[in-house]
Amino acid sequence: MEADTIKTYVEDLFKYLKTYEKNYSQFKTEAFFQTYNGIYAVFQALQQQRDKAVELDYVFLDRVREKPLTESDLRQIAVQTLITFFESVADTDGRSNQAYSHCRGIRPVKQDVPFFEKHLLPLLFKEGCFKDNFRLNAFFLNEVARYLNKFGKRIQVDLTPEKFNAMSDPMKFLELARRRLELGEDILEDRESLEFHLQRVDAFTKLKSKGKVYRQYLSTWSYLKRRNFWSKFKNWFSEFWGKFLGASSSGRYLRLVISQRSPAYLTYTIIVILFLTAAVVVPILWNKHNQRQLEEFKERAAEVHRRAGG
């Protein structure tokens, strides 16, 4: 890509940031992605083209100095992420790190990984981040995950549920995003995976209640169980039957349980009978209803046909 072309891309990127801040209704998310990715695509080649890297560095520096990066959440996250990638990928000799030094100098934490984890990541999960534009949110969570996978510590493939639960909620989603990039988006199908265990114990259902963006991620990743009436009943019945079999394993314990909790078990038994009865009766009644509706439709159709013929 020619120097003038990449400069135009950078100018366009900062125009999109201004539009986002001043006139969000005109902001074009897809065009922003294409511009961001177009700039990133040249970073690898700039490892050999050092003069062009220095030139691009000064273009970045001019633009990032125009306004405080805290002008908006998008400006802060997009610029810090892109410039950090630029320094990490393209700057092989320390000649093209002026823009990075500027961005790093205004950080509360200077090191890249702690800054991403402790400052940028919480912004993504703040209520109303990116004006509730989930596509922007998912894009930059993926960018942070991609950076950490490339330049941070490797993920722990056999991460235990206990260590996962000890993380903050934003860090949990960063960890899940990193694992999806590293281990594949079908990780949930691996019965030995952390994700499979978390879904099995219904941990994702608890996480989705944390906020809208949490629910959007879990839904997009298909990590939430699809639970209808019959699946809920099946889970309840399985749990009840397991407890009943456990109590039945010891005659003495069973007599003790029945003597102490007979009203509860009587209630459970009645509920089970009612549900089983409903499972048989409801389809029969529904079928009869449909049959009656069909007969009435046929009669009306015949009446209309007779009148038309008359």
C-alpha positions in Angstrom: 0.0 0.0 0.0 1.4 3.4 -1.0 2.3 6.0 1.7 -0.4 8.4 0.5 -3.0 5.6 0.7 -2.2 4.6 4.2 -2.2 8.2 5.3 -5.7 8.6 3.8 -6.8 5.5 5.8 -5.5 7.1 9.0 -7.2 10.4 8.2 -10.5 8.5 7.5 -10.2 6.6 10.8 -10.0 9.8 12.8 -12.9 11.3 10.8 -15.0 8.3 11.9 -14.0 8.9 15.5 -15.1 12.5 15.2 -18.4 11.4 13.6 -19.0 8.9 16.4 -18.5 11.7 18.9 -20.4 14.5 17.2 -23.0 12.9 14.9 -23.4 9.3 15.9 -26.4 8.7 13.6 -24.1 9.2 10.6 -21.4 6.8 12.0 -20.9 3.8 9.7 -19.7 0.8 11.8 -18.7 -1.5 8.8 -16.7 1.3 7.1 -14.9 1.9 10.4 -14.0 -1.8 10.7 -12.7 -1.8 7.1 -10.6 1.3 7.7 -9.1 0.0 11.0 -8.3 -3.4 9.4 -6.8 -1.7 6.3 -4.4 0.2 8.5 -3.5 -2.9 10.6 -2.9 -4.9 7.4 0.3 -2.9 6.6 2.0 -3.3 9.9 3.7 -6.6 9.1 5.2 -5.2 5.9 6.5 -2.1 7.7 9.0 -4.4 9.6 11.1 -4.2 6.5 10.0 -0.8 5.2 11.4 1.2 8.0 11.3 4.7 6.4 7.6 4.2 5.7 7.1 3.0 9.3 8.6 6.2 10.6 6.5 8.3 8.3 3.3 6.5 9.4 4.4 6.9 13.0 4.4 10.7 12.7 1.1 10.7 10.9 -0.3 8.8 13.9 1.4 11.2 16.3 -0.2 14.2 14.7 -3.7 12.7 14.8 -3.6 11.4 18.4 -2.4 14.8 19.7 -5.4 16.6 18.2 -7.8 15.7 21.0 -7.6 14.0 24.4 -8.0 10.2 24.0 -10.6 10.3 26.7 -12.9 12.4 24.4 -14.9 9.2 23.9 -14.7 5.5 24.8 -14.2 4.6 21.1 -11.3 7.1 20.7 -9.6 5.8 23.8 -10.0 2.1 23.0 -9.5 2.2 19.3 -6.4 4.5 19.4 -4.7 2.7 22.3 -5.3 -0.7 20.8 -4.2 0.2 17.3 -1.1 2.2 18.3 0.0 -0.6 20.7 -0.4 -3.1 17.9 1.6 -0.8 15.6 4.5 -0.6 18.1 4.5 -4.3 18.9 4.3 -5.5 15.2 6.0 -2.8 13.1 8.6 -1.2 15.3 11.6 -3.4 15.1 14.3 -0.8 15.7 12.8 1.8 18.0 12.5 4.4 15.3 8.8 4.3 14.9 7.5 4.5 18.4 6.7 8.2 18.9 2.9 7.8 18.8 3.1 4.8 21.1 5.3 6.7 23.6 2.7 9.5 23.6 -0.2 7.1 24.2 1.7 5.2 26.8 2.7 8.4 28.6 -1.0 9.3 29.3 -1.9 5.9 30.7 -2.4 5.3 34.4 -0.5 2.0 34.0 2.4 1.9 31.5 2.7 -1.8 30.8 0.5 -2.9 27.9 -1.1 -6.1 29.3 -2.1 -4.7 32.7 -3.4 -1.5 31.0 -5.6 -3.5 28.7 -6.9 -5.8 31.5 -7.4 -3.2 34.2 -8.5 -0.1 32.3 -9.6 -0.8 28.7 -11.4 -4.0 29.4 -13.7 -2.6 32.1 -14.7 0.2 29.7 -16.1 -2.5 27.3 -18.5 -3.7 30.0 -19.5 -0.4 31.3 -23.2 0.3 30.8 -23.8 2.2 27.5 -20.3 1.6 26.2 -20.0 2.5 22.5 -23.6 3.9 22.7 -24.8 0.2 23.0 -23.2 -0.7 19.6 -22.6 -4.4 20.3 -20.7 -4.9 17.0 -18.1 -2.3 18.2 -17.9 -4.0 21.6 -17.4 -7.5 20.2 -14.8 -6.2 17.7 -12.6 -4.6 20.4 -13.0 -7.4 22.9 -11.7 -9.6 20.1 -8.8 -7.1 19.4 -7.8 -7.1 23.1 -8.0 -10.9 23.2 -5.9 -11.1 20.0 -3.3 -8.8 21.4 -3.0 -10.8 24.6 -2.8 -14.1 22.8 0.0 -12.8 20.6 2.0 -10.7 23.1 0.8 -11.8 26.6 1.0 -15.0 28.5 -0.5 -18.1 26.9 -4.0 -19.1 28.0 -4.3 -22.0 30.5 -6.0 -24.7 28.4 -7.0 -26.7 31.5 -8.2 -23.7 33.5 -10.3 -24.9 36.4 -13.8 -23.6 37.2 -12.5 -22.4 40.6 -9.8 -20.1 39.0 -12.3 -18.9 36.4 -14.9 -18.0 39.1 -12.3 -16.0 41.0 -11.9 -13.6 38.0 -13.8 -10.4 37.7 -16.8 -10.5 35.3 -15.0 -8.6 32.5 -11.9 -10.8 32.8 -14.2 -13.9 32.5 -15.4 -12.7 29.1 -11.9 -11.8 28.0 -10.7 -15.3 29.0 -13.6 -16.9 27.1 -12.8 -14.7 24.0 -9.1 -15.7 24.2 -10.0 -19.3 24.4 -12.3 -19.1 21.4 -9.5 -17.6 19.4 -6.9 -20.1 20.5 -9.0 -23.3 20.9 -11.8 -22.7 18.3 -15.3 -21.4 18.4 -16.7 -24.9 18.9 -14.9 -25.3 22.2 -18.3 -25.8 23.9 -18.7 -29.2 22.2 -15.6 -30.5 24.0 -17.0 -32.3 27.0 -13.7 -31.9 28.8 -13.6 -28.1 28.3 -14.1 -25.4 30.9 -16.9 -24.0 28.7 -18.8 -27.4 28.7 -18.6 -27.6 32.5 -19.8 -24.0 32.9 -22.8 -24.6 30.8 -23.6 -27.8 32.5 -23.7 -26.2 35.9 -25.7 -23.3 34.5 -22.9 -20.7 35.2 -23.6 -18.8 32.0 -27.2 -18.2 33.0 -26.0 -16.5 36.1 -23.5 -14.4 34.2 -26.1 -13.2 31.7 -28.0 -11.4 34.5 -25.0 -9.1 35.1 -26.1 -6.8 32.2 -27.1 -6.4 28.6 -23.7 -6.8 27.1 -23.0 -10.0 29.1 -26.2 -11.5 27.7 -25.4 -10.4 24.2 -22.0 -12.1 24.3 -23.4 -15.4 25.7 -26.2 -15.4 23.2 -23.9 -14.6 20.2 -21.6 -17.4 21.3 -24.5 -19.8 21.8 -23.4 -20.5 25.4 -26.8 -20.2 26.9 -29.0 -23.3 27.3 -32.2 -23.2 25.4 -34.8 -24.1 28.1 -38.4 -24.6 27.3 -41.1 -26.0 29.6 -40.4 -29.6 29.0 -36.6 -29.2 29.4 -37.2 -27.5 32.7 -39.6 -30.2 33.8 -37.1 -32.9 32.7 -34.3 -31.2 34.7 -36.6 -30.9 37.7 -37.8 -34.5 37.5 -34.2 -35.8 37.1 -33.2 -34.0 40.2 -36.2 -35.2 42.1 -35.7 -38.8 40.9 -32.0 -38.7 41.9 -32.9 -37.5 45.4 -35.6 -40.2 45.6 -33.2 -43.0 44.5 -30.6 -41.7 46.9 -33.1 -41.8 49.8 -34.2 -45.3 48.7 -30.7 -46.7 48.8 -31.0 -47.1 52.5 -34.2 -48.5 54.0 -33.6 -46.9 57.4 -32.8 -43.5 55.8 -35.9 -43.7 53.6 -38.2 -44.4 56.6 -36.6 -41.4 58.4 -37.0 -39.1 55.4 -40.6 -40.2 54.9 -41.5 -39.8 58.5 -40.0 -36.2 58.6 -40.9 -35.0 55.1 -44.0 -36.8 54.1 -46.0 -33.7 53.2 -43.2 -32.5 50.9 -42.9 -35.9 49.2 -46.7 -36.2 48.9 -46.7 -32.7 47.2 -43.9 -33.8 44.8 -45.8 -37.0 44.0 -49.0 -35.1 43.2 -47.1 -32.6 41.0 -45.4 -35.4 39.1 -48.7 -37.1 38.5 -50.3 -33.9 37.3 -47.4 -33.2 34.9 -47.5 -36.7 33.5 -51.3 -36.5 33.1 -50.9 -33.2 31.3 -48.3 -34.7 29.0 -50.8 -37.2 27.8 -54.0 -35.3 28.0 -52.9 -31.9 26.5 -51.8 -33.4 23.1 -55.0 -35.4 22.9 -57.2 -32.3 23.6 -55.2 -30.2 21.2 -55.5 -32.8 18.4 -59.3 -32.9 19.0 -59.4 -29.1 18.9 -57.5 -29.0 15.6 -59.8 -31.7 14.1 -62.9 -29.7 15.2 -61.5 -26.6 13.6 -60.8 -28.5 10.4 -64.3 -29.8 10.2 -65.7 -26.3 10.7 -63.5 -25.0 8.0 -64.7 -27.7 5.6 -68.3 -27.0 6.4 -67.8 -23.3 5.7 -66.0 -24.0 2.5 -68.8 -26.3 1.3 -71.4 -23.6 2.2 -69.5 -21.0 0.2 -69.3 -23.4 -2.7 -73.0 -24.1 -2.6 -73.9 -20.4 -2.6 -71.5 -19.7 -5.4 -73.1 -22.5 -7.5 -76.6 -21.3 -6.6 
